[in-house]
Amino acid sequence: MHASRLPVCPECLQAVTPVSGVLCVICGERLPANALPSGPADQADGPICEECRKTPPPYVQACAYGAYEGGLRDLIHLLKYDQVRPAARVLGSKLAEAMVRLAPAIGTADPMVVPVPLHKTKLRQRGFNQSELIARAALKLKPGGLQLEMPPLLLVRRRATESQTGLTRNERGENVRGAFQARQPERIAGRNILLVDDVFTTGTTIAECARVLRRAGAERIWVATVARVLKSDSRPGLDEREMQRFIGAAAQA
């Protein structure tokens, strides 16, 4: 099935474009247009958001292809909730573009690709891990000339987690703490990792996965996702709980 035959209008597909604007060079959050580089000149290659300055994440850099909205959100929903598997090929091409953007930073590190895993209960319900399907489609495109491999089951979700909807930042962290486990640590130790997912929502799940991989001995970790929920696109005047309810639909992976 070609992209034009997916149950998404051609205009919506054409409107799927990369994230634009000034982005945090670490997590990829969109910043005000007048944002300036932060931190020592020899460490900052661009602007860094307030959260990354306060609490540096356990990964080097995260990059998403586009904003979680419009046709891109529709494609992700088609795959995850309607089981329209051909959507994975289109989403894989977008993930590959995010990987290409990371290629200069990755260089010759030759990372192993690790999809964010689903719990076995949700995997049975859905029939597949959407992040793995999208990653496999991306790897077929050999993005950025990167030498990538995706060994199976390096990371597993050992317990189901509650929906992140409506939770504060601290509550989200508690919700996913201990939910993931690194398998085959002998294969992870000393290796670089490219962690992939469909949507970067709040970053809590990605950060927990990265921490588990780091504890297993991973050297450096980069993150590539198809889409990202941009806080700057959310409605103004919301407190933290309201903000999480607003963006929470994306967190029910």
C-alpha positions in Angstrom: 0.0 0.0 0.0 1.4 3.4 -1.0 1.2 6.4 1.1 -1.4 7.9 -1.2 -3.7 4.9 -0.5 -3.5 5.3 3.2 -6.8 6.5 4.8 -5.3 10.0 5.3 -6.1 12.8 3.0 -3.3 13.7 0.6 -3.4 17.3 1.8 -2.8 16.1 5.4 0.2 14.0 4.2 1.6 16.9 2.3 1.2 19.1 5.4 3.5 16.8 7.4 6.7 18.8 7.7 9.8 18.8 10.0 9.8 20.6 13.2 10.8 24.2 12.6 12.0 27.1 14.8 14.7 27.3 17.5 15.1 23.9 19.2 16.9 22.9 22.4 20.1 21.1 21.2 19.7 18.4 23.8 16.0 17.4 24.1 14.6 19.0 20.9 12.0 21.2 22.6 11.0 24.3 20.7 12.2 27.5 22.3 11.4 31.2 21.8 12.8 32.6 18.6 15.2 34.9 20.5 16.7 32.0 22.6 20.5 32.2 22.9 23.0 29.5 23.6 23.4 28.7 27.3 26.3 27.4 29.3 30.0 27.5 28.6 30.9 28.4 25.0 33.0 25.2 24.6 30.0 23.0 25.6 26.9 24.6 24.0 26.4 24.2 20.3 23.1 26.0 20.5 20.3 27.0 22.8 19.5 24.7 25.8 16.1 24.7 27.4 15.6 25.4 31.1 14.8 21.8 32.0 18.0 20.4 30.3 20.1 23.0 32.1 18.6 22.1 35.5 18.6 18.4 35.0 20.7 17.1 32.1 19.0 14.0 30.6 20.8 10.7 30.4 21.1 10.9 26.6 23.3 13.1 24.4 20.7 14.4 22.1 17.1 13.7 21.1 15.7 14.5 17.7 12.1 14.2 16.4 11.1 14.6 12.8 7.9 16.6 13.3 5.3 17.9 15.7 2.7 15.5 17.1 -0.2 17.1 15.2 -2.2 16.9 12.0 -1.4 14.2 9.5 1.6 12.9 11.4 -0.5 12.3 14.5 -3.2 10.6 12.2 -0.6 8.3 10.7 0.7 7.3 14.2 -2.9 6.6 15.3 -3.6 4.5 12.2 -0.7 2.3 13.1 -1.1 2.1 16.8 -4.9 2.0 17.2 -6.2 0.9 13.8 -3.5 -1.7 13.0 -2.9 -0.2 9.6 0.6 -1.6 9.3 1.5 0.0 6.0 1.6 3.3 7.9 4.8 2.1 9.5 6.7 2.5 6.2 5.7 6.1 5.9 6.5 6.8 9.5 9.8 4.9 9.1 10.8 7.4 6.4 10.2 10.2 8.9 12.1 8.4 11.6 15.0 8.0 9.1 15.1 11.7 8.5 15.4 12.3 12.3 18.3 9.8 12.3 19.9 11.7 9.4 19.8 14.9 11.5 21.6 13.0 14.4 24.2 11.5 12.0 26.8 14.3 12.4 26.7 14.0 16.2 26.8 10.2 16.1 29.6 10.1 13.6 31.3 6.7 13.6 29.9 5.5 16.9 27.9 2.7 15.2 25.1 2.6 17.7 22.7 -0.3 18.3 19.1 0.6 17.7 16.8 -0.1 20.7 13.0 0.5 20.3 11.1 1.5 23.4 9.4 -1.8 24.4 5.7 -2.5 25.1 4.6 -4.6 28.1 3.7 -8.1 27.0 0.0 -7.5 27.8 -0.2 -4.5 25.4 1.9 -6.4 22.9 -0.6 -9.2 22.8 -3.5 -6.7 22.5 -1.9 -4.7 19.7 -0.1 -7.6 18.0 3.1 -5.6 17.4 5.4 -2.9 18.9 4.8 0.1 16.7 8.3 1.5 17.6 10.0 -1.6 16.4 8.0 -1.7 13.1 8.8 1.9 12.4 12.5 1.4 13.3 12.8 -1.6 10.9 11.3 0.5 8.1 13.7 3.3 8.9 16.8 1.0 8.9 15.9 -0.3 5.4 16.6 3.3 4.1 20.2 3.2 5.6 19.8 6.8 7.0 22.7 9.1 6.9 25.1 6.3 6.0 25.0 5.1 9.6 26.0 1.6 10.4 23.0 0.4 12.5 21.9 -2.9 13.8 18.8 -3.7 15.9 19.4 -6.8 18.1 16.2 -8.2 19.7 15.2 -7.8 23.3 17.9 -5.7 24.6 15.3 -3.7 26.6 12.0 -5.1 28.0 9.1 -3.5 29.9 8.8 -5.8 32.9 5.7 -4.3 34.3 2.7 -2.4 32.9 2.4 1.2 33.8 -0.6 3.5 34.4 -1.4 6.1 31.9 0.7 9.2 32.2 -2.3 11.4 31.6 -2.9 14.0 34.2 0.3 13.2 36.2 2.8 15.8 37.3 6.5 15.5 36.4 7.4 13.8 39.7 4.4 11.4 39.4 5.4 10.5 35.9 8.9 9.6 37.1 7.5 7.4 39.8 5.1 5.8 37.4 7.9 4.5 35.1 10.6 3.9 37.7 11.6 0.2 37.6 9.3 -0.5 34.6 12.2 -1.4 32.2 15.0 -3.9 32.3 18.1 -4.3 30.2 18.6 -7.8 28.8 21.9 -9.2 27.6 24.0 -6.5 29.5 27.1 -8.1 28.0 25.9 -6.8 24.6 25.1 -3.4 25.9 28.2 -2.7 27.9 30.6 -0.4 26.1 28.2 0.2 23.2 26.5 3.3 21.9 22.7 3.2 21.6 20.2 4.9 19.4 16.9 4.7 21.3 13.8 5.1 19.1 10.1 5.6 19.7 7.1 6.8 17.8 6.3 9.9 20.0 8.4 11.9 22.5 5.7 13.1 24.8 7.1 14.4 28.1 10.4 12.6 27.8 9.9 10.7 31.1 9.7 7.2 29.4 12.6 8.0 27.1 14.7 9.2 30.0 14.0 6.1 32.1 14.9 3.8 29.3 18.1 5.7 28.8 19.0 5.5 32.5 18.4 1.7 32.5 20.7 1.3 29.4 23.3 3.5 31.0 23.3 1.4 34.2 23.8 -1.7 31.9 27.0 -0.1 30.7 25.9 1.8 27.5 28.4 4.5 26.6 26.4 7.2 24.8 22.7 7.3 23.9 20.9 9.3 21.3 17.2 9.4 20.8 15.2 9.5 17.5 11.4 9.7 17.3 8.9 10.3 14.6 7.0 13.0 16.5 7.3 15.2 19.5 4.7 17.0 21.6 5.9 20.6 21.7 5.0 22.4 24.9 5.2 25.7 23.1 2.2 24.5 21.0 0.0 23.8 24.0 -2.6 26.2 25.3 -1.3 29.1 27.4 -2.3 29.5 31.0 -2.4 25.9 32.0 -0.9 24.6 35.3 1.2 21.4 35.2 -1.7 19.0 35.8 -3.8 20.7 33.1 -0.9 20.6 30.7 -0.4 16.9 31.2 -4.1 16.2 30.6 -3.9 18.3 27.4 -1.0 16.3 26.0 -1.8 13.0 27.8 -3.4 11.2 24.8 0.1 10.8 23.3 1.5 9.2 26.4 -0.7 6.1 26.3 1.8 4.1 24.3 
